[in-house]
Amino acid sequence: MIRKFSLIGPLLLVLLVTGCQQKEKENLSQFVADAGKMKAKEIEPLPNIKPVEVFAYSAQEFAEPFNVENLKPKQVVSARSGVGPDTNRRREPLENYPLDSLTMVGTLFRDNERRVVIKTPEGAVQTAVVGNYIGQNYGKIEAIDENEIVVKEQVLNSAGTWVGRDASIKVAQ
């Protein structure tokens, strides 16, 4: 009797699985039939692409920023040899401020001497002449014009040498 049940069990299992497969095939056939009847959506045409307006960049009158000559320091003085700014001299009042915080207010002419009027961040007004020191990088005033001051600064670079660089302060508008 146990033998009969052992044969009947697998036989029932095979019938159940076969019945399920038949049901899945019907669902698949129905889906394929319905899919063929559906109307495909129409694809919208691509929008018109506007042509980009041509822009011609001309900067021939300006210096080339990536030129090798611009990367070289203008003047190199060795700090190890003792040549560089005089750090033992008495500092002047305008050396307490960075150059970009100072504002040129105007110029004064007296006989053959030109003086520049400079406003500090606190609002105080100082005058200076060619040869005075200005800024925190040992800057020395080289020239005074009606519209700007030309300053020569000395900066210590990463190689341990003093490098001279030009800076300027223009008159405030």
C-alpha positions in Angstrom: 0.0 0.0 0.0 2.9 2.3 0.8 4.2 1.5 -2.6 1.0 2.7 -4.3 1.2 6.1 -2.4 4.9 6.5 -3.3 3.9 6.2 -7.0 0.8 8.3 -6.8 2.6 11.3 -5.1 5.1 12.0 -7.9 2.4 11.4 -10.5 0.1 14.0 -8.9 3.0 16.4 -8.7 3.7 16.1 -12.4 0.1 16.7 -13.2 0.0 19.9 -11.1 3.2 21.3 -12.7 1.9 20.6 -16.1 -1.4 22.3 -15.4 0.4 25.4 -14.2 2.5 25.5 -17.3 -0.6 25.4 -19.5 -2.1 28.3 -17.6 1.1 30.4 -18.0 1.2 29.7 -21.7 -2.4 31.0 -22.0 -1.4 34.2 -20.2 1.6 34.7 -22.5 -0.5 34.1 -25.6 -3.1 36.6 -24.4 -0.4 39.2 -23.8 1.1 38.8 -27.2 -2.3 39.1 -28.9 -3.1 42.3 -26.9 0.3 43.8 -27.6 -0.2 43.5 -31.3 -3.5 45.3 -31.1 -2.1 48.3 -29.2 -1.4 51.4 -31.3 2.2 52.7 -31.0 2.6 56.3 -29.8 3.8 58.7 -32.3 7.3 60.2 -31.7 7.4 64.0 -31.5 9.8 65.6 -34.0 13.0 67.0 -32.7 13.0 70.7 -32.0 14.8 73.1 -34.3 18.4 73.7 -33.1 19.3 77.4 -33.2 22.8 78.0 -34.5 25.3 79.4 -32.0 26.4 82.9 -32.6 30.1 83.0 -33.4 32.2 85.1 -31.0 35.7 86.1 -32.1 38.0 86.8 -29.1 40.8 89.1 -29.9 43.3 90.0 -27.2 46.3 90.7 -29.2 46.9 94.0 -27.4 47.2 92.2 -24.0 50.2 90.3 -22.7 50.0 86.6 -23.0 49.3 85.2 -19.5 50.9 81.9 -20.0 54.1 83.2 -21.6 57.3 81.8 -20.0 58.7 85.3 -19.5 55.8 86.1 -17.2 56.6 83.2 -14.9 60.2 84.3 -14.4 60.8 86.7 -11.5 62.0 90.2 -12.6 64.8 90.4 -10.1 66.2 87.7 -7.9 68.4 88.6 -4.9 69.7 85.8 -2.6 68.6 85.9 1.0 71.5 83.7 2.0 74.1 86.2 0.8 72.7 88.9 3.0 71.3 91.0 0.1 67.7 91.8 0.5 65.5 94.3 2.4 66.9 96.1 5.3 65.1 94.5 8.2 67.0 96.6 10.9 65.7 100.0 9.7 62.8 101.7 11.5 59.4 100.8 9.9 57.3 103.5 8.5 53.6 103.9 9.3 52.3 102.7 5.9 54.2 99.4 6.2 51.6 98.2 8.8 49.0 97.7 6.0 48.8 95.4 3.0 48.9 97.3 -0.3 45.4 96.3 -1.3 43.9 97.9 1.9 45.4 101.3 1.1 43.7 103.8 -1.1 45.3 106.6 -3.1 43.3 109.7 -2.6 45.3 112.2 -4.6 48.6 114.0 -5.2 50.2 117.2 -3.9 52.8 119.2 -5.8 55.1 121.5 -3.9 58.1 123.0 -5.7 59.7 120.0 -7.4 58.4 117.5 -4.9 55.5 115.2 -5.5 53.6 113.8 -2.6 50.9 111.3 -2.6 47.9 111.3 -0.2 47.0 107.8 1.0 44.0 106.7 3.1 44.4 103.8 5.5 41.7 101.3 6.4 40.9 103.2 9.6 40.3 106.4 7.6 43.5 108.1 8.6 45.3 110.1 5.9 49.1 109.8 5.3 51.4 111.5 2.8 54.4 109.8 1.2 57.1 110.7 -1.3 59.3 108.6 -3.7 61.6 106.5 -1.6 59.1 105.9 1.3 58.3 102.4 2.2 54.7 101.1 1.9 52.9 97.8 2.4 53.9 94.6 4.3 56.3 93.2 1.6 59.1 95.8 2.0 57.6 97.9 -0.8 59.3 101.1 -1.8 57.6 103.8 -3.7 59.4 104.1 -7.1 57.2 106.7 -8.9 54.2 108.9 -8.2 51.9 109.8 -11.0 48.6 111.7 -10.9 46.6 108.5 -11.2 48.8 105.8 -9.6 51.8 105.0 -7.3 54.4 102.5 -8.6 55.8 100.3 -5.8 58.7 97.8 -5.9 58.2 95.0 -3.4 60.6 92.4 -2.2 59.1 88.9 -1.4 60.8 85.8 -0.1 60.0 82.9 -2.4 60.0 79.2 -1.7 63.6 78.8 -2.7 64.7 81.2 0.0 65.6 84.0 -2.3 64.3 87.6 -2.3 62.3 88.3 -5.5 61.5 91.8 -6.6 58.0 92.4 -8.0 56.1 95.5 -9.2 52.8 96.6 -7.8 50.7 99.7 -8.0 48.0 101.6 -6.2 45.6 103.6 -8.4 43.6 106.6 -7.4 40.2 105.9 -5.9 37.3 106.9 -8.2 
